[in-house]
Amino acid sequence: MSDKPEPESPLPDDADADAGADAAPEWRNFYGRRIGKTIRQSQRGYLSEDLGTLCPHGVAPTENPDRTPIEVAAIFGEARPVWLEVGFGGGEHLVHMAARYPQVGIIGCEPFINGVAMLLGKIRAAGVSNLAVYPGDVRDLFDVLPDGVIGRAFLNYPDPWPKRRHHRRRFVTQDHLLPLVRVLAPGAEFRVATDIPDYMRQALAEVPKAGFVLEAHSGTPWDDWISTRYEQKALREGRVPDYATFRKL
Ligand SMILES: C[S@@+](CC[C@H](N)C(=O)[O-])C[C@H]1O[C@@H](n2cnc3c(N)ncnc32)[C@H](O)[C@@H]1O
């Protein structure tokens, strides 16, 4: 991270359970959860001590209401490949990838503040320094990222929205995929993991329409994969993981 002044995040500096929820901007519809019932005292400490420096400048609508594009190299203090994880949950995959690819900078987005707090604990434990954490909606990041700056994107176990009338809330809709494809570099990889067959059906139909080609689709994960909390839950409940790799044309 660069040593610029701390940016604003959608959360106040002394983020706690109630404040985080109140501070969420009414910028656009978000149907998921932003906060759970409890955040441990230690996790409140991580949020107030670490999030300010890890959160990229100029992403939160409150900080950048004009949505002026940000300079991606400034996020990590130097030019390096930048990857993106959408909805990192508890952060297992994000921290694993950061440790595995120290030469890459990875931006993780997650509006559920309890997940952000879990990630911050994992970052401390792993000692990785190549992560940026936006505690909000990935669409805020899409607003301000310049074209073609992201080299790889991960969508692991996205919210399934099982009811048919809610399918349009899924990430694999053109409303989300077109902004994603814009910020990806030509040839960039987009990985999708899900345990919901109908979600993969929609991904296989919609992602290519946005400007990707399907490169691989199977029940075998990537060589550098680490199983996430949601994947473990899916396996316990008898659901079958499914993995697809797309590439931006
Ligand atoms: C089912 S969970 C999976 C979490 C994690 N990827 C895993 O595999 O354990 C989906 C996550 O996506 C997050 N999410 C939903 N909509 C999002 C959005 N617009 N931007 C960023 N994250 C989002 C949710 O808050 C939730 O934590």
The ligand as a Gaussian input file, in Angstrom:
#p B3LYP/6-31G(d) Opt

LIG

0 1
 C      -22.074000     -17.252000      -0.711000
 S      -20.901000     -16.060000      -0.199000
 C      -19.345000     -16.793000      -0.686000
 C      -18.168000     -16.190000       0.030000
 C      -16.789000     -16.717000      -0.383000
 N      -16.483000     -16.347000      -1.754000
 C      -16.662000     -18.196000      -0.201000
 O      -16.545000     -18.928000      -1.192000
 O      -16.658000     -18.644000       0.963000
 C      -21.085000     -14.766000      -1.401000
 C      -20.456000     -13.469000      -0.948000
 O      -20.569000     -12.499000      -1.984000
 C      -20.763000     -11.242000      -1.361000
 N      -21.385000     -10.316000      -2.339000
 C      -22.656000     -10.302000      -2.762000
 N      -22.871000      -9.289000      -3.603000
 C      -21.689000      -8.640000      -3.725000
 C      -21.279000      -7.466000      -4.432000
 N      -22.130000      -6.779000      -5.188000
 N      -19.987000      -7.067000      -4.316000
 C      -19.118000      -7.768000      -3.551000
 N      -19.460000      -8.870000      -2.847000
 C      -20.731000      -9.292000      -2.920000
 C      -21.677000     -11.559000      -0.196000
 O      -21.654000     -10.548000       0.808000
 C      -21.129000     -12.894000       0.279000
 O      -20.181000     -12.758000       1.306000

